[in-house]
Each structure stands twice: as C-alpha cells, then as structure tokens.
Amino acid sequence: MRFGRIATPEGMTFAVIDEEATTAKAISGTPFTEPEYTGKEWRLDEVRLLAPMLPSKVVAIGRNYADHVAEVFKQSAEHLPPTLFLKPPTSVIGPEAPIRIPEFATKVEFEGEMALVIGTPCKNVKAKDWKSVVRGVTVVNDVSSRDLQFADGQWARGKGIDTFCPLGPWIETDLEKFDFTNTPIKAHLTHDGVTETKQDSNSNQMIMNLGEIIEFISSSFTLLPGDVICTGSPAGTAEMVPGDYIEVEIPGIGSLGNPIERA
C-alpha cells in the first residue's frame, strides 16, 4: 500500500495512492493504522503531493557507501566508517517543491537515497527485527552544501538548511516486495536543458545494511512514528545550481523530483 499526504481544495489529508499512481483516496487517520476511507478521492493531477510525513527528526547515516566516501572525503571507508547526523524537520519538503539555495552556500550537491519511515515507538531494536518497527520506505534527497559541511567541521548547517531534505513521493508499505540487498538507486540532473544520470548505483554497495542501521541508530535514539531514517548515499553526487532540476528514482517506490532556485 502507498500512503501519501496531499493538498486538496478542501485542505491537507493523508491518502492512499493507487498502484498506477493516478488516484488518491482520502483517509481519516494516519498511515500508522489500517486506513479508514472518508469517501473522498481525487485524481493525482487535481491535488499536490506533499512530503508524505512530517517527522519529529530525520536521522541520517553518512559514509555508508565506500565509493561515495572515496569521491567526497578522498579517503577509504576503512579510515572513515559510517557516522550519524540529524537534519531538522524544517528541512523537509515534498515533491516538486523548490530546493532553495542561499547565497552563503556555494557548492550544493544532491544525494539520492532510500529512506525508512518508522511505524512504532522503539529503542534498542535488534538488526533482525528491523522490519517490525518500519512502516515503509520512501525516497529522500540529502541535499548537502559541501563548502559549509567541511568548513564547519560538523554537518548540521551544511545539511540542515531549509528545503535541504526533499522527501517522497509517498510511503510504500509492502516491504516484502523489495530485495533490499539489491535495490537500484538513480539520480538524474537536468542542467541547461540536458538531463544526465549522475547516480546509478545499488543498495548492494551499502556498508551497513538496513537492519544494522536501525540497530545502530536505535541504540542511541528513541525513534517515534514518522521519524525518517536516511540510509546513505551512493557515489555520483554532483553540484546543483539555480535553474537545475534533480530527480531521484528508486524502482518499486517512485521518483522524487525538485527544481533548484536561489533563496
């Protein structure tokens, strides 16, 4: 099942999105329970898709793909193991909302990733039990200002600027349909009217798998329903500038696209 959050002429609501991604059926509750339909539905082209969740926190794992460690940090993953950082809820935006780059961020890159959405309060989850606490998966773009990231010595500002966490297009809850050890991840950047595939990788390149990520994070943080876990970026990240358009694609989930603007 696919849960989305939509803006309609009557306001915002959670909705179930059909498999063909043509119709949104409003529900009265949240994605964390069995859906109760209100009887209202719209074509997707009649509504605006919002970020499917407004999390209390976005917890991200960095340096989880060895090839990305080498391209960004110029060191091997043996010397720079995976690490954790947080992105504020105010960085979250939905599909087609603009990523707005402020003047003081001078080298901003996309990072297309798979994200997990937590479905139940949890702490100290064992790796083998990770699916029991995850409501579904979605697509995230961990937008990063490399100049600020390295100048500051920590990543809060470089990765936490408003609009620097596009999320969507919806939450896919059928975890059994995925082979998470072999899931393609792509990102396509359009610059001056020319579209080029920059990221073309696979989850089989992860250093820590999804269960290990959940165990690692939940040993430190209590996770709440709706919290988002960014699972790491593969290689192929590149700079974006105002006027560009970035689309992150994961088969079985969907595509997340956003234009780039000057703040």
C-alpha positions as YAML, in Angstrom:
chain: A
units: angstrom
residues:
- id: 1
  name: MET
  ca: [0.00, 0.00, 0.00]
- id: 2
  name: ARG
  ca: [1.10, 3.55, -0.71]
- id: 3
  name: PHE
  ca: [0.36, 6.36, 1.72]
- id: 4
  name: GLY
  ca: [0.72, 9.95, 0.62]
- id: 5
  name: ARG
  ca: [-0.02, 13.36, 2.08]
- id: 6
  name: ILE
  ca: [-1.84, 15.69, -0.26]
- id: 7
  name: ALA
  ca: [-3.08, 19.26, -0.52]
- id: 8
  name: THR
  ca: [-6.62, 19.39, -1.90]
- id: 9
  name: PRO
  ca: [-9.09, 22.26, -2.42]
- id: 10
  name: GLU
  ca: [-10.50, 21.26, 0.99]
- id: 11
  name: GLY
  ca: [-7.19, 21.18, 2.87]
- id: 12
  name: MET
  ca: [-4.44, 18.69, 3.68]
- id: 13
  name: THR
  ca: [-5.05, 15.00, 4.30]
- id: 14
  name: PHE
  ca: [-3.37, 11.63, 4.24]
- id: 15
  name: ALA
  ca: [-4.45, 9.44, 1.37]
- id: 16
  name: VAL
  ca: [-3.94, 6.01, -0.15]
- id: 17
  name: ILE
  ca: [-2.36, 6.25, -3.61]
- id: 18
  name: ASP
  ca: [-3.31, 3.53, -6.10]
- id: 19
  name: GLU
  ca: [-0.64, 1.35, -7.70]
- id: 20
  name: GLU
  ca: [-0.97, 3.18, -11.03]
- id: 21
  name: ALA
  ca: [-0.32, 6.48, -9.22]
- id: 22
  name: THR
  ca: [-3.44, 8.05, -10.72]
- id: 23
  name: THR
  ca: [-5.85, 8.34, -7.78]
- id: 24
  name: ALA
  ca: [-5.67, 9.48, -4.15]
- id: 25
  name: LYS
  ca: [-8.33, 8.24, -1.71]
- id: 26
  name: ALA
  ca: [-8.52, 10.30, 1.49]
- id: 27
  name: ILE
  ca: [-8.32, 8.58, 4.87]
- id: 28
  name: SER
  ca: [-9.44, 9.91, 8.24]
- id: 29
  name: GLY
  ca: [-6.43, 8.77, 10.22]
- id: 30
  name: THR
  ca: [-2.70, 8.40, 9.66]
- id: 31
  name: PRO
  ca: [-0.53, 5.85, 7.83]
- id: 32
  name: PHE
  ca: [0.18, 4.05, 11.11]
- id: 33
  name: THR
  ca: [-3.19, 2.28, 11.32]
- id: 34
  name: GLU
  ca: [-5.45, 0.44, 8.91]
- id: 35
  name: PRO
  ca: [-6.91, 3.05, 6.56]
- id: 36
  name: GLU
  ca: [-10.44, 4.33, 7.13]
- id: 37
  name: TYR
  ca: [-11.58, 5.92, 3.89]
- id: 38
  name: THR
  ca: [-13.59, 9.14, 4.01]
- id: 39
  name: GLY
  ca: [-15.22, 8.54, 0.64]
- id: 40
  name: LYS
  ca: [-13.40, 11.46, -0.98]
- id: 41
  name: GLU
  ca: [-10.97, 10.85, -3.79]
- id: 42
  name: TRP
  ca: [-9.15, 12.86, -6.42]
- id: 43
  name: ARG
  ca: [-7.05, 12.29, -9.47]
- id: 44
  name: LEU
  ca: [-3.41, 12.93, -8.65]
- id: 45
  name: ASP
  ca: [-3.32, 15.72, -11.20]
- id: 46
  name: GLU
  ca: [-6.04, 17.50, -9.18]
- id: 47
  name: VAL
  ca: [-4.01, 17.63, -5.95]
- id: 48
  name: ARG
  ca: [-0.50, 18.48, -4.83]
- id: 49
  name: LEU
  ca: [1.70, 15.81, -3.33]
- id: 50
  name: LEU
  ca: [3.35, 16.96, -0.10]
- id: 51
  name: ALA
  ca: [6.14, 15.33, 1.86]
- id: 52
  name: PRO
  ca: [4.46, 12.08, 2.95]
- id: 53
  name: MET
  ca: [5.46, 12.63, 6.58]
- id: 54
  name: LEU
  ca: [6.45, 15.50, 8.89]
- id: 55
  name: PRO
  ca: [8.93, 13.70, 11.15]
- id: 56
  name: SER
  ca: [9.99, 14.66, 14.66]
- id: 57
  name: LYS
  ca: [13.52, 14.06, 13.39]
- id: 58
  name: VAL
  ca: [15.42, 12.92, 10.34]
- id: 59
  name: VAL
  ca: [18.28, 10.64, 11.33]
- id: 60
  name: ALA
  ca: [20.81, 10.04, 8.58]
- id: 61
  name: ILE
  ca: [23.75, 7.73, 8.22]
- id: 62
  name: GLY
  ca: [26.72, 9.19, 6.39]
- id: 63
  name: ARG
  ca: [29.60, 7.42, 4.69]
- id: 64
  name: ASN
  ca: [27.62, 4.21, 4.18]
- id: 65
  name: TYR
  ca: [28.79, 3.59, 0.60]
- id: 66
  name: ALA
  ca: [32.53, 3.06, 0.14]
- id: 67
  name: ASP
  ca: [32.57, 4.63, -3.34]
- id: 68
  name: HIS
  ca: [30.86, 7.78, -2.02]
- id: 69
  name: VAL
  ca: [33.36, 8.02, 0.85]
- id: 70
  name: ALA
  ca: [36.18, 7.96, -1.70]
- id: 71
  name: GLU
  ca: [34.62, 10.58, -4.00]
- id: 72
  name: VAL
  ca: [33.71, 13.11, -1.28]
- id: 73
  name: PHE
  ca: [36.23, 12.57, 1.51]
- id: 74
  name: LYS
  ca: [39.18, 11.32, -0.58]
- id: 75
  name: GLN
  ca: [39.80, 8.53, 1.93]
- id: 76
  name: SER
  ca: [38.89, 4.85, 2.17]
- id: 77
  name: ALA
  ca: [35.91, 3.61, 4.16]
- id: 78
  name: GLU
  ca: [38.34, 1.70, 6.36]
- id: 79
  name: HIS
  ca: [39.55, 5.02, 7.75]
- id: 80
  name: LEU
  ca: [36.15, 6.75, 7.75]
- id: 81
  name: PRO
  ca: [33.43, 4.37, 8.98]
- id: 82
  name: PRO
  ca: [29.71, 5.24, 8.85]
- id: 83
  name: THR
  ca: [28.55, 8.08, 11.09]
- id: 84
  name: LEU
  ca: [25.24, 9.62, 12.20]
- id: 85
  name: PHE
  ca: [23.85, 13.12, 11.81]
- id: 86
  name: LEU
  ca: [20.47, 14.84, 12.10]
- id: 87
  name: LYS
  ca: [18.53, 17.01, 9.68]
- id: 88
  name: PRO
  ca: [15.90, 19.31, 11.22]
- id: 89
  name: PRO
  ca: [12.20, 18.83, 10.38]
- id: 90
  name: THR
  ca: [12.22, 22.31, 8.81]
- id: 91
  name: SER
  ca: [14.48, 20.99, 6.04]
- id: 92
  name: VAL
  ca: [11.75, 18.63, 4.79]
- id: 93
  name: ILE
  ca: [9.87, 19.48, 1.59]
- id: 94
  name: GLY
  ca: [7.75, 17.42, -0.80]
- id: 95
  name: PRO
  ca: [7.83, 16.53, -4.49]
- id: 96
  name: GLU
  ca: [8.22, 19.45, -6.91]
- id: 97
  name: ALA
  ca: [8.80, 21.95, -4.10]
- id: 98
  name: PRO
  ca: [11.89, 24.04, -4.86]
- id: 99
  name: ILE
  ca: [15.23, 23.42, -3.21]
- id: 100
  name: ARG
  ca: [16.25, 26.98, -2.33]
- id: 101
  name: ILE
  ca: [19.98, 27.66, -2.13]
- id: 102
  name: PRO
  ca: [21.07, 30.66, -0.03]
- id: 103
  name: GLU
  ca: [23.91, 32.91, -1.15]
- id: 104
  name: PHE
  ca: [26.25, 31.63, 1.58]
- id: 105
  name: ALA
  ca: [26.02, 28.02, 0.33]
- id: 106
  name: THR
  ca: [28.41, 27.97, -2.61]
- id: 107
  name: LYS
  ca: [28.70, 24.26, -3.50]
- id: 108
  name: VAL
  ca: [25.44, 22.40, -3.06]
- id: 109
  name: GLU
  ca: [25.11, 18.77, -4.13]
- id: 110
  name: PHE
  ca: [22.27, 16.23, -4.27]
- id: 111
  name: GLU
  ca: [22.46, 12.83, -2.58]
- id: 112
  name: GLY
  ca: [19.77, 10.41, -3.73]
- id: 113
  name: GLU
  ca: [18.96, 7.81, -1.07]
- id: 114
  name: MET
  ca: [16.46, 5.27, 0.18]
- id: 115
  name: ALA
  ca: [14.70, 6.27, 3.40]
- id: 116
  name: LEU
  ca: [12.87, 4.25, 6.04]
- id: 117
  name: VAL
  ca: [9.81, 5.60, 7.87]
- id: 118
  name: ILE
  ca: [9.40, 4.40, 11.44]
- id: 119
  name: GLY
  ca: [5.98, 2.99, 12.31]
- id: 120
  name: THR
  ca: [6.08, 2.47, 16.07]
- id: 121
  name: PRO
  ca: [7.97, 3.93, 19.05]
- id: 122
  name: CYS
  ca: [11.12, 1.89, 19.52]
- id: 123
  name: LYS
  ca: [14.50, 1.74, 21.23]
- id: 124
  name: ASN
  ca: [17.34, -0.81, 21.15]
- id: 125
  name: VAL
  ca: [15.97, -2.69, 18.14]
- id: 126
  name: LYS
  ca: [17.95, -5.75, 17.06]
- id: 127
  name: ALA
  ca: [19.03, -5.85, 13.43]
- id: 128
  name: LYS
  ca: [16.98, -8.98, 12.72]
- id: 129
  name: ASP
  ca: [13.80, -7.22, 13.92]
- id: 130
  name: TRP
  ca: [14.11, -4.05, 11.86]
- id: 131
  name: LYS
  ca: [11.02, -4.66, 9.71]
- id: 132
  name: SER
  ca: [8.83, -4.84, 12.81]
- id: 133
  name: VAL
  ca: [9.38, -1.13, 13.52]
- id: 134
  name: VAL
  ca: [9.39, 0.22, 9.94]
- id: 135
  name: ARG
  ca: [6.12, 1.35, 8.36]
- id: 136
  name: GLY
  ca: [7.52, 1.72, 4.89]
- id: 137
  name: VAL
  ca: [10.13, 3.10, 2.53]
- id: 138
  name: THR
  ca: [10.36, 6.30, 0.53]
- id: 139
  name: VAL
  ca: [12.86, 8.39, -1.44]
- id: 140
  name: VAL
  ca: [14.97, 11.16, 0.08]
- id: 141
  name: ASN
  ca: [17.43, 13.69, -1.29]
- id: 142
  name: ASP
  ca: [20.03, 14.52, 1.37]
- id: 143
  name: VAL
  ca: [20.94, 17.91, -0.11]
- id: 144
  name: SER
  ca: [24.36, 18.98, 1.16]
- id: 145
  name: SER
  ca: [26.36, 22.19, 1.00]
- id: 146
  name: ARG
  ca: [29.87, 20.78, 0.76]
- id: 147
  name: ASP
  ca: [31.57, 24.10, 1.47]
- id: 148
  name: LEU
  ca: [29.69, 24.52, 4.77]
- id: 149
  name: GLN
  ca: [29.97, 20.84, 5.63]
- id: 150
  name: PHE
  ca: [33.76, 20.92, 5.56]
- id: 151
  name: ALA
  ca: [34.26, 24.50, 6.78]
- id: 152
  name: ASP
  ca: [32.12, 23.99, 9.89]
- id: 153
  name: GLY
  ca: [33.70, 20.69, 10.91]
- id: 154
  name: GLN
  ca: [30.27, 19.19, 11.58]
- id: 155
  name: TRP
  ca: [27.29, 18.75, 9.30]
- id: 156
  name: ALA
  ca: [24.30, 20.45, 10.94]
- id: 157
  name: ARG
  ca: [24.33, 23.63, 8.85]
- id: 158
  name: GLY
  ca: [25.62, 22.15, 5.60]
- id: 159
  name: LYS
  ca: [22.86, 19.53, 5.51]
- id: 160
  name: GLY
  ca: [20.13, 21.20, 7.57]
- id: 161
  name: ILE
  ca: [19.26, 24.34, 5.64]
- id: 162
  name: ASP
  ca: [15.55, 24.89, 4.94]
- id: 163
  name: THR
  ca: [14.41, 22.80, 1.91]
- id: 164
  name: PHE
  ca: [17.52, 20.57, 2.04]
- id: 165
  name: CYS
  ca: [15.54, 17.36, 2.66]
- id: 166
  name: PRO
  ca: [13.12, 16.60, -0.20]
- id: 167
  name: LEU
  ca: [11.04, 13.54, 0.71]
- id: 168
  name: GLY
  ca: [8.50, 11.47, -1.22]
- id: 169
  name: PRO
  ca: [6.58, 10.90, -3.33]
- id: 170
  name: TRP
  ca: [4.80, 8.56, -0.89]
- id: 171
  name: ILE
  ca: [5.44, 5.78, 1.64]
- id: 172
  name: GLU
  ca: [5.46, 2.26, 0.21]
- id: 173
  name: THR
  ca: [4.46, -0.14, 3.00]
- id: 174
  name: ASP
  ca: [4.86, -3.50, 1.22]
- id: 175
  name: LEU
  ca: [8.40, -4.28, 2.38]
- id: 176
  name: GLU
  ca: [8.23, -7.88, 1.15]
- id: 177
  name: LYS
  ca: [8.18, -6.84, -2.50]
- id: 178
  name: PHE
  ca: [11.74, -5.48, -2.25]
- id: 179
  name: ASP
  ca: [15.08, -7.17, -2.29]
- id: 180
  name: PHE
  ca: [16.81, -4.61, -0.10]
- id: 181
  name: THR
  ca: [20.17, -6.24, -0.79]
- id: 182
  name: ASN
  ca: [19.77, -5.42, -4.48]
- id: 183
  name: THR
  ca: [17.73, -2.22, -4.97]
- id: 184
  name: PRO
  ca: [18.75, 0.22, -7.72]
- id: 185
  name: ILE
  ca: [19.14, 3.91, -6.84]
- id: 186
  name: LYS
  ca: [19.46, 6.55, -9.57]
- id: 187
  name: ALA
  ca: [19.58, 10.33, -9.74]
- id: 188
  name: HIS
  ca: [19.10, 12.38, -12.91]
- id: 189
  name: LEU
  ca: [20.26, 16.00, -13.07]
- id: 190
  name: THR
  ca: [18.89, 18.40, -15.69]
- id: 191
  name: HIS
  ca: [21.20, 21.36, -16.37]
- id: 192
  name: ASP
  ca: [20.73, 23.82, -19.25]
- id: 193
  name: GLY
  ca: [18.01, 21.57, -20.66]
- id: 194
  name: VAL
  ca: [20.22, 18.47, -20.77]
- id: 195
  name: THR
  ca: [19.41, 15.53, -18.47]
- id: 196
  name: GLU
  ca: [22.23, 13.27, -17.31]
- id: 197
  name: THR
  ca: [22.13, 10.26, -14.99]
- id: 198
  name: LYS
  ca: [24.65, 11.05, -12.27]
- id: 199
  name: GLN
  ca: [23.94, 8.39, -9.66]
- id: 200
  name: ASP
  ca: [23.46, 4.84, -10.94]
- id: 201
  name: SER
  ca: [24.10, 2.52, -8.04]
- id: 202
  name: ASN
  ca: [22.55, -0.17, -5.89]
- id: 203
  name: SER
  ca: [21.87, -0.89, -2.23]
- id: 204
  name: ASN
  ca: [24.23, -3.87, -2.53]
- id: 205
  name: GLN
  ca: [27.03, -1.34, -2.11]
- id: 206
  name: MET
  ca: [25.95, -0.40, 1.44]
- id: 207
  name: ILE
  ca: [28.49, -0.90, 4.21]
- id: 208
  name: MET
  ca: [25.80, -1.24, 6.92]
- id: 209
  name: ASN
  ca: [22.57, -2.95, 5.83]
- id: 210
  name: LEU
  ca: [19.13, -1.74, 6.84]
- id: 211
  name: GLY
  ca: [18.88, -3.89, 9.96]
- id: 212
  name: GLU
  ca: [22.31, -2.81, 11.13]
- id: 213
  name: ILE
  ca: [21.37, 0.83, 10.54]
- id: 214
  name: ILE
  ca: [18.22, 0.56, 12.66]
- id: 215
  name: GLU
  ca: [20.11, -1.22, 15.44]
- id: 216
  name: PHE
  ca: [22.91, 1.36, 15.34]
- id: 217
  name: ILE
  ca: [20.55, 4.36, 15.47]
- id: 218
  name: SER
  ca: [18.05, 2.98, 17.99]
- id: 219
  name: SER
  ca: [20.81, 2.15, 20.45]
- id: 220
  name: SER
  ca: [21.22, 5.93, 20.88]
- id: 221
  name: PHE
  ca: [17.88, 7.50, 19.96]
- id: 222
  name: THR
  ca: [14.29, 6.64, 20.74]
- id: 223
  name: LEU
  ca: [12.56, 6.54, 17.36]
- id: 224
  name: LEU
  ca: [8.97, 7.75, 17.01]
- id: 225
  name: PRO
  ca: [6.29, 7.04, 14.41]
- id: 226
  name: GLY
  ca: [7.01, 9.12, 11.34]
- id: 227
  name: ASP
  ca: [10.71, 9.54, 12.01]
- id: 228
  name: VAL
  ca: [12.75, 9.22, 8.83]
- id: 229
  name: ILE
  ca: [15.98, 7.24, 8.51]
- id: 230
  name: CYS
  ca: [18.22, 8.18, 5.57]
- id: 231
  name: THR
  ca: [20.27, 5.09, 4.71]
- id: 232
  name: GLY
  ca: [23.22, 6.69, 2.92]
- id: 233
  name: SER
  ca: [24.18, 7.98, -0.49]
- id: 234
  name: PRO
  ca: [25.99, 6.06, -3.20]
- id: 235
  name: ALA
  ca: [28.59, 7.66, -5.44]
- id: 236
  name: GLY
  ca: [27.71, 10.02, -8.27]
- id: 237
  name: THR
  ca: [26.66, 13.09, -6.32]
- id: 238
  name: ALA
  ca: [27.18, 16.35, -8.15]
- id: 239
  name: GLU
  ca: [26.69, 20.09, -7.78]
- id: 240
  name: MET
  ca: [23.32, 21.70, -8.44]
- id: 241
  name: VAL
  ca: [22.73, 25.36, -9.28]
- id: 242
  name: PRO
  ca: [19.59, 27.51, -9.58]
- id: 243
  name: GLY
  ca: [17.73, 26.60, -12.75]
- id: 244
  name: ASP
  ca: [18.58, 22.88, -12.49]
- id: 245
  name: TYR
  ca: [16.15, 20.05, -11.82]
- id: 246
  name: ILE
  ca: [17.03, 16.92, -9.83]
- id: 247
  name: GLU
  ca: [15.11, 13.63, -9.87]
- id: 248
  name: VAL
  ca: [15.89, 10.65, -7.62]
- id: 249
  name: GLU
  ca: [14.45, 7.31, -8.72]
- id: 250
  name: ILE
  ca: [14.07, 4.01, -6.85]
- id: 251
  name: PRO
  ca: [12.11, 1.24, -8.63]
- id: 252
  name: GLY
  ca: [9.17, -0.02, -6.61]
- id: 253
  name: ILE
  ca: [8.87, 3.27, -4.73]
- id: 254
  name: GLY
  ca: [8.83, 6.02, -7.32]
- id: 255
  name: SER
  ca: [10.59, 9.21, -8.36]
- id: 256
  name: LEU
  ca: [11.20, 12.38, -6.36]
- id: 257
  name: GLY
  ca: [11.80, 15.49, -8.42]
- id: 258
  name: ASN
  ca: [12.58, 19.06, -7.35]
- id: 259
  name: PRO
  ca: [13.61, 22.29, -9.12]
- id: 260
  name: ILE
  ca: [16.54, 24.32, -7.82]
- id: 261
  name: GLU
  ca: [16.12, 28.01, -7.01]
- id: 262
  name: ARG
  ca: [18.05, 30.82, -5.38]
- id: 263
  name: ALA
  ca: [16.76, 31.58, -1.88]
...
